[in-house]
Amino acid sequence: MINSPRVCIQVQSVYIEAQSSPDDERYVFAYTVTIRNLGRAPVQLLGRYWLITNGHGRETEVQGEGVVGVQPRIAPGEEYQYTSGAVIETPLGTMQGHYEMIDENGDAFTIDIPVFSTRRPYTHSLKIITMATYLIGDVHGCYDELIALLQQVEFTPDTDTLWLTGDFGRPRSRFAGRVTLRQITWQ
């Protein structure tokens, strides 16, 4: 399996207070995933894998076919969005994973789902900020297109995170770079 250079994943999570019960260590979170096909050929999502980690470091694995009961086919330039949920025993946790996909030739590949946090907002008079994480593979000098895409999805450097995998700044680089519109750092 290979990582696709032309699929972008965006994830946003929100705490669902009405379904949560902190006294019973039950914190319910909804997460919305947007999968964008930036390539020139259709792709299809066949399966998913999630690693959910609560605030105590306890891990739960979830895997299965498709997402929310479907195996969506995503045409070039199109996106598929769905919302699902997770129940965690602590007010703070993380989720990450991957999607199993195929291209138009039936060749399998995986798309990593970047780690994102699930957190119950504090009830103080603090502003709740929605954070998004974006993962894009192999930019290969398409900096202008990357900037245009970030503007289209209203990327906010102060609250959002962008991870680039594969070749970004240097030929034959296999590092993952974390990028904001202000600076590029290699990790």
C-alpha atoms as one frame of an Amber mdcrd trajectory, in Angstrom:
protein
   0.000   0.000   0.000   1.172   3.519  -0.743   0.221   6.950   0.463  -1.688
   8.926  -2.136  -0.259  12.327  -2.993  -3.621  13.767  -4.013  -6.104  13.279
  -1.175  -6.588  15.884   1.539  -8.184  15.060   4.894  -9.715  17.713   7.154
 -11.118  16.833  10.589 -13.035  18.946  13.080 -14.310  17.717  16.428 -16.890
  19.106  18.829 -17.985  18.140  22.333 -21.635  17.003  22.616 -22.662  18.147
  26.083 -26.287  16.962  25.810 -25.191  13.312  25.344 -22.285  13.402  27.799
 -22.306  12.454  31.476 -19.070  13.528  33.194 -20.169  11.925  36.493 -20.239
   8.571  34.663 -16.954   9.299  32.822 -18.811   9.530  29.514 -17.708  12.299
  27.149 -19.326  12.281  23.718 -17.641  13.909  20.742 -18.767  14.350  17.151
 -16.175  14.667  14.433 -16.674  15.800  10.869 -14.273  14.520   8.228 -13.896
  16.076   4.793 -12.032  13.999   2.202 -10.989  15.962  -0.893  -9.761  14.261
  -4.053  -7.142  16.627  -5.469  -6.038  14.134  -8.112  -7.067  13.537 -11.703
  -8.730  10.150 -11.171 -11.535   8.885  -8.923 -10.796   7.130  -5.639 -12.996
   4.990  -3.408 -12.898   4.631   0.366 -13.241   0.979   1.361 -12.429   0.885
   5.060 -11.315   2.790   8.121  -9.092   2.350  11.150  -9.196   4.602  14.229
  -6.906   4.700  17.239  -8.716   6.552  20.033  -6.642   7.505  23.076  -8.212
   8.885  26.234  -6.572  11.322  28.649  -5.100   8.442  30.683  -3.382   6.942
  27.631  -5.842   4.044  27.272  -6.173   3.127  23.600  -9.191   1.771  21.747
  -9.014   0.550  18.151 -11.981   0.731  15.793 -11.967  -0.641  12.259 -14.523
  -1.578   9.678 -15.811  -1.239   6.161 -16.550   2.199   4.765 -17.676   5.133
   6.862 -21.190   5.653   8.258 -22.400   2.646   6.270 -21.087   3.666   2.834
 -17.974   3.200   0.712 -17.955   6.524  -1.118 -16.429   7.020  -4.549 -14.897
  10.489  -4.826 -14.466  12.018  -8.274 -11.515  14.279  -9.138 -11.971  17.736
  -7.644 -14.831  16.529  -5.443 -15.113  15.949  -1.714 -16.983  13.629   0.599
 -17.970  14.759   4.076 -19.446  12.783   6.941 -20.009  13.164  10.664 -19.651
  10.405  13.220 -18.998  10.175  16.936 -16.874   8.726  19.693 -17.389   8.188
  23.413 -14.297   8.691  25.574 -13.895   8.209  29.342 -11.996  11.486  29.851
 -12.655  15.119  28.878  -9.502  15.160  26.750  -8.311  12.628  24.195  -6.950
  12.145  20.706  -7.967  10.286  17.578  -5.939   9.254  14.547  -5.974   6.502
  11.975  -6.164   5.816   8.272  -8.540   5.095   5.410  -8.106   2.126   3.098
  -8.785   3.244  -0.456  -8.453   2.124  -4.054  -7.736   4.095  -7.194  -9.435
   3.722 -10.574  -7.178   0.745 -11.420  -8.165  -1.083  -8.237  -4.754  -0.491
  -6.643  -4.992  -0.195  -2.856  -3.459   2.636  -0.837  -3.886   4.173   2.588
  -4.559   7.756   3.586  -3.393   8.725   7.053  -5.839  10.590   9.267  -3.778
  13.100  11.222  -4.010  13.114  15.002  -6.591  15.534  16.334  -7.815  16.277
  19.817 -11.171  15.708  21.427 -11.652  18.037  24.348 -14.463  19.212  26.506
 -14.451  23.010  26.527 -14.031  24.743  29.837 -17.112  26.538  31.108 -15.239
  29.712  31.989 -15.783  32.805  29.898 -13.186  31.675  27.383 -13.763  31.806
  23.665 -14.057  28.298  22.221 -11.865  28.005  19.144 -12.530  25.405  16.487
  -9.289  23.823  15.321  -8.807  21.974  12.064  -6.006  19.716  10.890  -5.135
  19.259   7.222  -2.921  16.522   5.744  -1.621  16.800   2.193   0.883  14.515
   0.492   3.623  15.214  -2.064   3.198  18.878  -2.944   6.107  18.737  -5.451
   6.550  22.468  -5.908   2.819  23.235  -6.167   3.151  25.996  -3.584   0.732
  28.377  -5.337  -1.916  25.647  -5.572  -1.361  24.807  -1.902  -1.855  28.434
  -0.854  -5.015  28.670  -3.009  -6.394  25.491  -1.400  -5.642  26.786   2.089
  -7.447  30.025   1.302 -10.401  28.072  -0.100 -10.809  26.063   3.114 -10.220
  29.206   5.218  -7.049  27.867   6.827  -6.208  29.898   9.951  -2.528  29.696
  10.982  -3.304  30.675  14.574  -5.637  27.719  15.202  -5.245  25.207  12.359
  -2.430  22.767  11.616  -1.170  21.660   8.220   0.945  18.528   7.817   2.688
  17.852   4.514   4.053  14.382   3.863   6.518  13.242   1.264   8.455  15.605
  -0.982   7.857  19.236  -0.135  10.872  21.465   0.117  13.644  19.211  -1.049
  13.870  16.619  -3.815  13.754  13.050  -2.517  12.834  14.200   0.980  10.804
  11.675   2.948  10.254  13.917   5.951   6.903  15.135   7.154   6.790  18.903
   7.357   4.485  20.939   9.544   3.567  24.140   7.768   1.874  27.390   8.597
   1.583  30.311   6.247   4.284  32.062   8.281   7.032  29.462   8.359   8.012
  25.958   7.385   9.690  23.623   9.879  10.861  20.047   9.334  10.206  17.447
  11.995
